[in-house]
Amino acid sequence: MKVTIDTCGESLDVVFDRLTRMESDDFFERRVFSMLGMAIRQIERADEQIKRRIQAMQHLGDVYSLGISMLEEHRKRFSALKAELEDLKVIYEAPEPDEDEA
């Protein structure tokens, strides 16, 4: 199972460069925040599907134990990716410091 971000065939560098030139950095940050949120939701949906698949396979017995192990490993990887995306999302949602604080 893959999680993809549609860039309309362009590299991420090109997409981010275009976004940084649009209107303002605020627009860019809101857009990145939104995209990260969508990616996190996709990972959550994938995780739910994997959990359901594991439950179904557990009812079928030991024949599928290798498949279950593989799916559990995928869940761990998705969880790590989700944590990284959530960390990035926090960066883009944090308010900018006041000039007095800087």
A tleap script that builds the chain and sets N, CA, C and O, in Angstrom:
source leaprc.protein.ff14SB
mol = sequence {
  NMET LYS VAL THR ILE ASP THR CYS GLY GLU
  SER LEU ASP VAL VAL PHE ASP ARG LEU THR
  ARG MET GLU SER ASP ASP PHE PHE GLU ARG
  ARG VAL PHE SER MET LEU GLY MET ALA ILE
  ARG GLN ILE GLU ARG ALA ASP GLU GLN ILE
  LYS ARG ARG ILE GLN ALA MET GLN HIE LEU
  GLY ASP VAL TYR SER LEU GLY ILE SER MET
  LEU GLU GLU HIE ARG LYS ARG PHE SER ALA
  LEU LYS ALA GLU LEU GLU ASP LEU LYS VAL
  ILE TYR GLU ALA PRO GLU PRO ASP GLU ASP
  GLU CALA
}
set mol.1.N position { 0.846 -1.172 0.000 }
set mol.1.CA position { 0.000 0.000 0.000 }
set mol.1.C position { 0.892 1.236 0.000 }
set mol.1.O position { 1.854 1.313 0.764 }
set mol.2.N position { 0.573 2.198 -0.854 }
set mol.2.CA position { 1.361 3.421 -0.947 }
set mol.2.C position { 0.517 4.623 -0.547 }
set mol.2.O position { -0.700 4.632 -0.731 }
set mol.3.N position { 1.171 5.621 -0.004 }
set mol.3.CA position { 0.551 6.913 0.252 }
set mol.3.C position { 1.218 7.875 -0.711 }
set mol.3.O position { 2.440 8.023 -0.693 }
set mol.4.N position { 0.428 8.535 -1.555 }
set mol.4.CA position { 1.009 9.438 -2.545 }
set mol.4.C position { 0.465 10.841 -2.369 }
set mol.4.O position { -0.649 11.052 -1.891 }
set mol.5.N position { 1.286 11.783 -2.770 }
set mol.5.CA position { 0.878 13.181 -2.807 }
set mol.5.C position { 0.916 13.593 -4.267 }
set mol.5.O position { 1.970 13.523 -4.899 }
set mol.6.N position { -0.208 14.020 -4.810 }
set mol.6.CA position { -0.296 14.375 -6.222 }
set mol.6.C position { 0.352 15.729 -6.467 }
set mol.6.O position { -0.082 16.743 -5.922 }
set mol.7.N position { 1.393 15.737 -7.291 }
set mol.7.CA position { 2.074 16.986 -7.642 }
set mol.7.C position { 1.886 17.307 -9.115 }
set mol.7.O position { 2.605 18.143 -9.662 }
set mol.8.N position { 0.932 16.658 -9.760 }
set mol.8.CA position { 0.640 16.861 -11.181 }
set mol.8.C position { 1.894 16.643 -12.036 }
set mol.8.O position { 2.118 17.360 -13.012 }
set mol.9.N position { 2.690 15.669 -11.671 }
set mol.9.CA position { 3.857 15.319 -12.458 }
set mol.9.C position { 5.084 16.175 -12.225 }
set mol.9.O position { 6.117 15.950 -12.856 }
set mol.10.N position { 5.000 17.137 -11.349 }
set mol.10.CA position { 6.145 18.006 -11.080 }
set mol.10.C position { 6.875 17.523 -9.838 }
set mol.10.O position { 6.303 16.838 -8.990 }
set mol.11.N position { 8.149 17.891 -9.744 }
set mol.11.CA position { 8.908 17.519 -8.553 }
set mol.11.C position { 8.415 18.345 -7.372 }
set mol.11.O position { 7.833 19.415 -7.547 }
set mol.12.N position { 8.653 17.840 -6.180 }
set mol.12.CA position { 8.236 18.575 -4.986 }
set mol.12.C position { 8.954 19.914 -4.886 }
set mol.12.O position { 8.375 20.887 -4.402 }
set mol.13.N position { 10.206 19.982 -5.335 }
set mol.13.CA position { 10.938 21.252 -5.307 }
set mol.13.C position { 10.223 22.314 -6.134 }
set mol.13.O position { 10.085 23.456 -5.698 }
set mol.14.N position { 9.768 21.935 -7.329 }
set mol.14.CA position { 9.062 22.881 -8.198 }
set mol.14.C position { 7.758 23.322 -7.545 }
set mol.14.O position { 7.417 24.505 -7.559 }
set mol.15.N position { 7.037 22.371 -6.976 }
set mol.15.CA position { 5.761 22.694 -6.332 }
set mol.15.C position { 5.983 23.634 -5.156 }
set mol.15.O position { 5.266 24.626 -5.023 }
set mol.16.N position { 6.960 23.345 -4.298 }
set mol.16.CA position { 7.220 24.209 -3.147 }
set mol.16.C position { 7.727 25.583 -3.581 }
set mol.16.O position { 7.368 26.591 -2.971 }
set mol.17.N position { 8.564 25.639 -4.634 }
set mol.17.CA position { 9.022 26.941 -5.138 }
set mol.17.C position { 7.842 27.789 -5.608 }
set mol.17.O position { 7.775 28.984 -5.320 }
set mol.18.N position { 6.921 27.170 -6.328 }
set mol.18.CA position { 5.750 27.899 -6.816 }
set mol.18.C position { 4.892 28.385 -5.648 }
set mol.18.O position { 4.407 29.516 -5.645 }
set mol.19.N position { 4.718 27.523 -4.672 }
set mol.19.CA position { 3.915 27.914 -3.514 }
set mol.19.C position { 4.553 29.065 -2.747 }
set mol.19.O position { 3.846 29.943 -2.252 }
set mol.20.N position { 5.873 29.074 -2.642 }
set mol.20.CA position { 6.521 30.149 -1.894 }
set mol.20.C position { 6.389 31.480 -2.612 }
set mol.20.O position { 6.399 32.533 -1.976 }
set mol.21.N position { 6.265 31.442 -3.927 }
set mol.21.CA position { 6.107 32.693 -4.671 }
set mol.21.C position { 4.667 33.199 -4.659 }
set mol.21.O position { 4.429 34.374 -4.939 }
set mol.22.N position { 3.718 32.347 -4.346 }
set mol.22.CA position { 2.310 32.743 -4.341 }
set mol.22.C position { 2.031 33.630 -3.142 }
set mol.22.O position { 2.459 33.346 -2.024 }
set mol.23.N position { 1.316 34.694 -3.391 }
set mol.23.CA position { 0.841 35.652 -2.399 }
set mol.23.C position { 1.783 35.887 -1.232 }
set mol.23.O position { 2.399 36.950 -1.155 }
set mol.24.N position { 1.915 34.937 -0.325 }
set mol.24.CA position { 2.725 35.187 0.865 }
set mol.24.C position { 3.162 33.878 1.494 }
set mol.24.O position { 2.692 32.801 1.128 }
set mol.25.N position { 4.061 33.994 2.438 }
set mol.25.CA position { 4.489 32.816 3.186 }
set mol.25.C position { 3.336 32.247 4.001 }
set mol.25.O position { 3.278 31.042 4.243 }
set mol.26.N position { 2.426 33.107 4.420 }
set mol.26.CA position { 1.271 32.653 5.197 }
set mol.26.C position { 0.433 31.677 4.376 }
set mol.26.O position { -0.007 30.643 4.878 }
set mol.27.N position { 0.219 32.022 3.102 }
set mol.27.CA position { -0.532 31.133 2.215 }
set mol.27.C position { 0.199 29.796 2.090 }
set mol.27.O position { -0.408 28.729 2.177 }
set mol.28.N position { 1.506 29.878 1.887 }
set mol.28.CA position { 2.318 28.671 1.759 }
set mol.28.C position { 2.192 27.801 3.006 }
set mol.28.O position { 1.986 26.592 2.901 }
set mol.29.N position { 2.315 28.406 4.179 }
set mol.29.CA position { 2.248 27.648 5.423 }
set mol.29.C position { 0.877 27.015 5.633 }
set mol.29.O position { 0.781 25.877 6.091 }
set mol.30.N position { -0.183 27.748 5.299 }
set mol.30.CA position { -1.533 27.175 5.421 }
set mol.30.C position { -1.694 25.999 4.467 }
set mol.30.O position { -2.286 24.980 4.823 }
set mol.31.N position { -1.164 26.142 3.253 }
set mol.31.CA position { -1.284 25.080 2.251 }
set mol.31.C position { -0.504 23.830 2.686 }
set mol.31.O position { -1.016 22.715 2.598 }
set mol.32.N position { 0.717 24.020 3.147 }
set mol.32.CA position { 1.519 22.886 3.612 }
set mol.32.C position { 0.837 22.225 4.805 }
set mol.32.O position { 0.773 20.997 4.877 }
set mol.33.N position { 0.328 23.023 5.740 }
set mol.33.CA position { -0.390 22.504 6.904 }
set mol.33.C position { -1.567 21.640 6.448 }
set mol.33.O position { -1.794 20.552 6.979 }
set mol.34.N position { -2.307 22.134 5.467 }
set mol.34.CA position { -3.451 21.398 4.940 }
set mol.34.C position { -3.014 20.090 4.281 }
set mol.34.O position { -3.621 19.044 4.508 }
set mol.35.N position { -1.962 20.151 3.467 }
set mol.35.CA position { -1.477 18.954 2.776 }
set mol.35.C position { -0.977 17.910 3.778 }
set mol.35.O position { -1.217 16.715 3.605 }
set mol.36.N position { -0.290 18.359 4.815 }
set mol.36.CA position { 0.179 17.427 5.840 }
set mol.36.C position { -1.006 16.779 6.552 }
set mol.36.O position { -0.980 15.586 6.854 }
set mol.37.N position { -2.041 17.572 6.818 }
set mol.37.CA position { -3.245 17.027 7.443 }
set mol.37.C position { -3.898 15.964 6.575 }
set mol.37.O position { -4.339 14.930 7.077 }
set mol.38.N position { -3.960 16.221 5.259 }
set mol.38.CA position { -4.539 15.227 4.346 }
set mol.38.C position { -3.698 13.955 4.330 }
set mol.38.O position { -4.246 12.852 4.330 }
set mol.39.N position { -2.385 14.095 4.316 }
set mol.39.CA position { -1.511 12.918 4.316 }
set mol.39.C position { -1.690 12.111 5.601 }
set mol.39.O position { -1.714 10.881 5.566 }
set mol.40.N position { -1.815 12.797 6.721 }
set mol.40.CA position { -2.021 12.109 8.005 }
set mol.40.C position { -3.341 11.348 7.993 }
set mol.40.O position { -3.409 10.212 8.461 }
set mol.41.N position { -4.391 11.972 7.459 }
set mol.41.CA position { -5.694 11.282 7.390 }
set mol.41.C position { -5.612 10.050 6.486 }
set mol.41.O position { -6.222 9.025 6.788 }
set mol.42.N position { -4.863 10.139 5.376 }
set mol.42.CA position { -4.701 8.981 4.489 }
set mol.42.C position { -3.993 7.844 5.221 }
set mol.42.O position { -4.372 6.681 5.084 }
set mol.43.N position { -2.967 8.183 5.995 }
set mol.43.CA position { -2.246 7.164 6.757 }
set mol.43.C position { -3.169 6.529 7.790 }
set mol.43.O position { -3.123 5.317 7.997 }
set mol.44.N position { -4.005 7.332 8.437 }
set mol.44.CA position { -4.950 6.792 9.419 }
set mol.44.C position { -5.926 5.829 8.755 }
set mol.44.O position { -6.246 4.781 9.318 }
set mol.45.N position { -6.407 6.182 7.545 }
set mol.45.CA position { -7.318 5.281 6.825 }
set mol.45.C position { -6.609 3.985 6.446 }
set mol.45.O position { -7.181 2.902 6.572 }
set mol.46.N position { -5.367 4.095 5.984 }
set mol.46.CA position { -4.602 2.897 5.629 }
set mol.46.C position { -4.405 2.017 6.857 }
set mol.46.O position { -4.508 0.794 6.769 }
set mol.47.N position { -4.127 2.627 7.988 }
set mol.47.CA position { -3.935 1.878 9.226 }
set mol.47.C position { -5.208 1.124 9.602 }
set mol.47.O position { -5.147 -0.032 10.019 }
set mol.48.N position { -6.351 1.773 9.456 }
set mol.48.CA position { -7.621 1.104 9.758 }
set mol.48.C position { -7.842 -0.092 8.838 }
set mol.48.O position { -8.295 -1.144 9.289 }
set mol.49.N position { -7.529 0.059 7.559 }
set mol.49.CA position { -7.692 -1.052 6.621 }
set mol.49.C position { -6.760 -2.211 6.974 }
set mol.49.O position { -7.155 -3.375 6.913 }
set mol.50.N position { -5.531 -1.885 7.339 }
set mol.50.CA position { -4.582 -2.932 7.719 }
set mol.50.C position { -5.069 -3.654 8.973 }
set mol.50.O position { -4.988 -4.880 9.048 }
set mol.51.N position { -5.575 -2.904 9.962 }
set mol.51.CA position { -6.082 -3.538 11.189 }
set mol.51.C position { -7.232 -4.494 10.874 }
set mol.51.O position { -7.294 -5.596 11.418 }
set mol.52.N position { -8.143 -4.069 9.992 }
set mol.52.CA position { -9.264 -4.942 9.623 }
set mol.52.C position { -8.764 -6.198 8.914 }
set mol.52.O position { -9.269 -7.295 9.148 }
set mol.53.N position { -7.773 -6.030 8.051 }
set mol.53.CA position { -7.212 -7.183 7.332 }
set mol.53.C position { -6.559 -8.159 8.314 }
set mol.53.O position { -6.728 -9.372 8.193 }
set mol.54.N position { -5.820 -7.631 9.278 }
set mol.54.CA position { -5.176 -8.485 10.283 }
set mol.54.C position { -6.228 -9.259 11.070 }
set mol.54.O position { -6.071 -10.458 11.305 }
set mol.55.N position { -7.296 -8.585 11.477 }
set mol.55.CA position { -8.354 -9.256 12.235 }
set mol.55.C position { -8.978 -10.378 11.413 }
set mol.55.O position { -9.245 -11.460 11.935 }
set mol.56.N position { -9.209 -10.121 10.135 }
set mol.56.CA position { -9.796 -11.146 9.271 }
set mol.56.C position { -8.844 -12.333 9.121 }
set mol.56.O position { -9.279 -13.485 9.135 }
set mol.57.N position { -7.556 -12.057 8.979 }
set mol.57.CA position { -6.576 -13.129 8.803 }
set mol.57.C position { -6.390 -13.933 10.087 }
set mol.57.O position { -6.129 -15.134 10.024 }
set mol.58.N position { -6.518 -13.300 11.242 }
set mol.58.CA position { -6.356 -14.011 12.513 }
set mol.58.C position { -7.420 -15.088 12.683 }
set mol.58.O position { -7.169 -16.119 13.307 }
set mol.59.N position { -8.587 -14.858 12.139 }
set mol.59.CA position { -9.657 -15.843 12.242 }
set mol.59.C position { -9.369 -17.073 11.380 }
set mol.59.O position { -9.937 -18.141 11.609 }
set mol.60.N position { -8.488 -16.922 10.393 }
set mol.60.CA position { -8.204 -18.031 9.485 }
set mol.60.C position { -7.092 -18.942 9.986 }
set mol.60.O position { -6.876 -20.016 9.425 }
set mol.61.N position { -6.389 -18.534 11.024 }
set mol.61.CA position { -5.416 -19.426 11.651 }
set mol.61.C position { -3.971 -19.168 11.274 }
set mol.61.O position { -3.621 -18.129 10.715 }
set mol.62.N position { -3.131 -20.164 11.605 }
set mol.62.CA position { -1.680 -20.049 11.467 }
set mol.62.C position { -1.209 -19.949 10.022 }
set mol.62.O position { -0.095 -19.491 9.769 }
set mol.63.N position { -2.016 -20.358 9.097 }
set mol.63.CA position { -1.616 -20.310 7.688 }
set mol.63.C position { -1.211 -18.898 7.293 }
set mol.63.O position { -0.342 -18.716 6.440 }
set mol.64.N position { -1.828 -17.908 7.901 }
set mol.64.CA position { -1.588 -16.518 7.527 }
set mol.64.C position { -0.688 -15.771 8.507 }
set mol.64.O position { -0.642 -14.542 8.473 }
set mol.65.N position { 0.025 -16.478 9.377 }
set mol.65.CA position { 0.840 -15.790 10.382 }
set mol.65.C position { 1.942 -14.941 9.752 }
set mol.65.O position { 2.247 -13.865 10.268 }
set mol.66.N position { 2.547 -15.393 8.654 }
set mol.66.CA position { 3.577 -14.603 7.980 }
set mol.66.C position { 2.974 -13.321 7.410 }
set mol.66.O position { 3.573 -12.251 7.514 }
set mol.67.N position { 1.795 -13.428 6.813 }
set mol.67.CA position { 1.116 -12.249 6.275 }
set mol.67.C position { 0.756 -11.261 7.366 }
set mol.67.O position { 0.850 -10.048 7.173 }
set mol.68.N position { 0.345 -11.779 8.508 }
set mol.68.CA position { 0.002 -10.914 9.639 }
set mol.68.C position { 1.242 -10.179 10.124 }
set mol.68.O position { 1.181 -8.986 10.421 }
set mol.69.N position { 2.368 -10.883 10.205 }
set mol.69.CA position { 3.622 -10.238 10.629 }
set mol.69.C position { 4.007 -9.110 9.682 }
set mol.69.O position { 4.438 -8.043 10.120 }
set mol.70.N position { 3.851 -9.349 8.388 }
set mol.70.CA position { 4.174 -8.330 7.399 }
set mol.70.C position { 3.263 -7.108 7.566 }
set mol.70.O position { 3.727 -5.969 7.511 }
set mol.71.N position { 1.986 -7.350 7.767 }
set mol.71.CA position { 1.049 -6.246 7.945 }
set mol.71.C position { 1.346 -5.467 9.222 }
set mol.71.O position { 1.218 -4.243 9.243 }
set mol.72.N position { 1.735 -6.157 10.274 }
set mol.72.CA position { 2.106 -5.465 11.519 }
set mol.72.C position { 3.327 -4.575 11.287 }
set mol.72.O position { 3.397 -3.469 11.824 }
set mol.73.N position { 4.285 -5.047 10.494 }
set mol.73.CA position { 5.460 -4.237 10.168 }
set mol.73.C position { 5.044 -2.996 9.371 }
set mol.73.O position { 5.566 -1.906 9.606 }
set mol.74.N position { 4.121 -3.156 8.447 }
set mol.74.CA position { 3.618 -2.004 7.685 }
set mol.74.C position { 2.948 -0.995 8.608 }
set mol.74.O position { 3.115 0.213 8.439 }
set mol.75.N position { 2.193 -1.487 9.580 }
set mol.75.CA position { 1.546 -0.579 10.536 }
set mol.75.C position { 2.582 0.221 11.312 }
set mol.75.O position { 2.392 1.413 11.552 }
set mol.76.N position { 3.682 -0.427 11.708 }
set mol.76.CA position { 4.746 0.275 12.431 }
set mol.76.C position { 5.357 1.369 11.560 }
set mol.76.O position { 5.618 2.475 12.034 }
set mol.77.N position { 5.583 1.057 10.294 }
set mol.77.CA position { 6.169 2.048 9.383 }
set mol.77.C position { 5.215 3.220 9.161 }
set mol.77.O position { 5.632 4.378 9.165 }
set mol.78.N position { 3.938 2.911 8.967 }
set mol.78.CA position { 2.951 3.981 8.804 }
set mol.78.C position { 2.889 4.848 10.056 }
set mol.78.O position { 2.773 6.070 9.966 }
set mol.79.N position { 2.967 4.221 11.206 }
set mol.79.CA position { 2.922 4.966 12.458 }
set mol.79.C position { 4.111 5.917 12.570 }
set mol.79.O position { 3.956 7.061 12.997 }
set mol.80.N position { 5.291 5.449 12.188 }
set mol.80.CA position { 6.486 6.305 12.228 }
set mol.80.C position { 6.357 7.465 11.245 }
set mol.80.O position { 6.713 8.599 11.566 }
set mol.81.N position { 5.849 7.179 10.052 }
set mol.81.CA position { 5.653 8.231 9.056 }
set mol.81.C position { 4.637 9.250 9.543 }
set mol.81.O position { 4.831 10.455 9.381 }
set mol.82.N position { 3.554 8.767 10.141 }
set mol.82.CA position { 2.526 9.664 10.668 }
set mol.82.C position { 3.104 10.578 11.741 }
set mol.82.O position { 2.796 11.769 11.775 }
set mol.83.N position { 3.935 10.030 12.612 }
set mol.83.CA position { 4.550 10.842 13.670 }
set mol.83.C position { 5.431 11.937 13.072 }
set mol.83.O position { 5.420 13.072 13.549 }
set mol.84.N position { 6.192 11.603 12.032 }
set mol.84.CA position { 7.035 12.607 11.382 }
set mol.84.C position { 6.189 13.705 10.741 }
set mol.84.O position { 6.514 14.887 10.846 }
set mol.85.N position { 5.104 13.307 10.076 }
set mol.85.CA position { 4.230 14.296 9.445 }
set mol.85.C position { 3.561 15.184 10.488 }
set mol.85.O position { 3.408 16.387 10.275 }
set mol.86.N position { 3.165 14.602 11.604 }
set mol.86.CA position { 2.550 15.404 12.664 }
set mol.86.C position { 3.549 16.408 13.234 }
set mol.86.O position { 3.175 17.534 13.562 }
set mol.87.N position { 4.821 16.007 13.355 }
set mol.87.CA position { 5.855 16.944 13.810 }
set mol.87.C position { 6.008 18.106 12.834 }
set mol.87.O position { 6.126 19.260 13.246 }
set mol.88.N position { 6.006 17.795 11.537 }
set mol.88.CA position { 6.099 18.854 10.526 }
set mol.88.C position { 4.879 19.762 10.573 }
set mol.88.O position { 4.992 20.980 10.434 }
set mol.89.N position { 3.718 19.161 10.771 }
set mol.89.CA position { 2.477 19.935 10.810 }
set mol.89.C position { 2.508 20.947 11.944 }
set mol.89.O position { 2.025 22.068 11.785 }
set mol.90.N position { 3.069 20.568 13.084 }
set mol.90.CA position { 3.175 21.476 14.228 }
set mol.90.C position { 4.013 22.698 13.857 }
set mol.90.O position { 3.702 23.814 14.275 }
set mol.91.N position { 5.059 22.494 13.086 }
set mol.91.CA position { 5.911 23.610 12.663 }
set mol.91.C position { 5.107 24.631 11.869 }
set mol.91.O position { 5.259 25.835 12.071 }
set mol.92.N position { 4.257 24.160 10.974 }
set mol.92.CA position { 3.509 25.067 10.110 }
set mol.92.C position { 2.283 25.673 10.777 }
set mol.92.O position { 1.743 26.659 10.276 }
set mol.93.N position { 1.829 25.112 11.890 }
set mol.93.CA position { 0.671 25.696 12.555 }
set mol.93.C position { 1.067 26.608 13.706 }
set mol.93.O position { 0.222 27.317 14.252 }
set mol.94.N position { 2.340 26.599 14.079 }
set mol.94.CA position { 2.797 27.421 15.204 }
set mol.94.C position { 2.738 28.893 14.837 }
set mol.94.O position { 3.147 29.273 13.739 }
set mol.95.N position { 2.234 29.729 15.740 }
set mol.95.CA position { 2.186 31.170 15.454 }
set mol.95.C position { 3.599 31.753 15.431 }
set mol.95.O position { 4.498 31.285 16.129 }
set mol.96.N position { 3.763 32.775 14.616 }
set mol.96.CA position { 5.061 33.434 14.551 }
set mol.96.C position { 5.275 34.236 15.826 }
set mol.96.O position { 4.326 34.806 16.365 }
set mol.97.N position { 6.518 34.285 16.316 }
set mol.97.CA position { 6.780 35.048 17.542 }
set mol.97.C position { 6.609 36.543 17.301 }
set mol.97.O position { 6.881 37.049 16.212 }
set mol.98.N position { 6.150 37.242 18.348 }
set mol.98.CA position { 6.035 38.695 18.267 }
set mol.98.C position { 7.424 39.295 18.155 }
set mol.98.O position { 8.408 38.689 18.579 }
set mol.99.N position { 7.501 40.491 17.583 }
set mol.99.CA position { 8.796 41.149 17.455 }
set mol.99.C position { 9.387 41.449 18.822 }
set mol.99.O position { 10.608 41.461 18.975 }
set mol.100.N position { 8.532 41.693 19.830 }
set mol.100.CA position { 9.010 41.964 21.184 }
set mol.100.C position { 9.713 40.746 21.772 }
set mol.100.O position { 10.676 40.881 22.527 }
set mol.101.N position { 9.214 39.524 21.413 }
set mol.101.CA position { 9.795 38.297 21.939 }
set mol.101.C position { 11.093 37.940 21.237 }
set mol.101.O position { 11.945 37.266 21.816 }
set mol.102.N position { 11.255 38.386 19.990 }
set mol.102.CA position { 12.433 38.001 19.197 }
set mol.102.C position { 13.673 38.743 19.575 }
set mol.102.O position { 14.731 38.516 18.988 }
savepdb mol mol.pdb
quit
